Amino acid sequence: MNSVISLVSVLIVTILILYLSYIFTKSIGKGFGLKRGGNYMQMLDRLPLGQDKAIAVVRAGSHYFLIGIASSQITVLAELTEEDIQNSLNIPNPQDKDGYPDFISILKKYTDKNRKDS
């Protein structure tokens, strides 16, 4: 009988430790996670292209930037304005929280524009 009580108490303590570990790591993970936006700047979308390489659309105030990200540098590929994006893509205002510009549409617009310029 004494061994059954001991076994049950060890099981309860183990479950309690696992639960508290889960809660602790979940709360710590929120603090160290990737922050996608701030008050004035926000990464709207990111497309990985390979190991340590990606392209992204970033909003800073009312400007949008298409940037290239590599392990050693970040390059501005194109600078956009909010009006330019809304007029050409006919999307809702991002300030309304209804939605953000579609990354593929923005990328296609500027790759098509560069093809026409060549």
N, C-alpha and C positions, 0 to 999 in steps of 0.2 A: 504494500500500500504506500509506503514511504517513497519507493522508487517511482511509482506512478505520479505522485504529487511533484516530485523532483523533475520528472520528464515533462510534465505539463507546464511547470513554471519556466523551464529552459525554453520550451517552444514559444511561450508567450513573450518572453524577453527577446528571443530571436526575431519574432514578427514585429515587435515594437521597435527594435533597432533598425530593421529593414525599412519600416515605414518612416521613421524619423530621418534616415539617410536619404530616402526618396524626396521627402519634403525639403530637406536642406539643399540637396543638389539642384532641385528645381528652382528654388529661390536664388541660389548662387548663379545658376545658368542664365537667369533673366538679366542679372547685372553685367555679365561678361559677354552676352550675345552680341551679334552684329547689329549695331544701331543703324537703321536704314534712313533715318531722317532727323533733322533738327528743326530749329525755329526758322532758319533762313535758307538752309541747304538740304537737299534730299536726293538720294539715288533712286531714280524711278524704275530703272530696269538694268539688268546686267546679263550679258551673254558670254559665257566662257568659250574661248577659241582653242585652248590648249592648256598645257601645264603652265601656270603663272602668266597667262595671257587672256585678256577679255576686252570687250567693248561695253560701254555703259552710257546711259542717258542720265545726266545729272541736272537738277533744277537748282539754281541759285538766284533767289529773288524772283524776278520775272524773266530771267534768261534760262535757256536750256543749252546744255553742252553735250555733244557727242564726243566721248573721250575714249582713247585707247589706253589700256592698262597692261603694262609688262612688269616683270619682276624688278627692273631697275629704273623705270620711268613711267610717267603718265603724260600722254600727248592729247591735246585738244584737236579733234578731227574736224569738228564743225561747231559754230556758235549759232544758236537759234534764239528767236524771241518767242514769247508766249503767243503774240498775235500771228506770227508767221506759222506756227504749228496749228493754231486754231483755224486760220483761214484756209490753209492748204489741206488739212485732214478732216475738217469739220467735226471736231471732237468737243465734248463738254469742257467747261473751264475746270482745271485741276483744283482751283481754290474752293470749288463747290463740293469737293469730296465725292463727286459722282463717279469719277474715273480719271485715269491718267492717259496720256498719249500712248498709243500702241507702238512699242519699240520697233517692230518689224516695219511698220508703215513709215516711221521717221527714217529708218535706215534705208529703206527702198527709195524714198523721195530723194535723199541726198546722193545715193549711188546713181540713180537715174539722172539727176541734175549734173553730176560730174561726167557721166557718159556723153550727155548732150554738149557739154562745154568742150570736150576733146575733139 
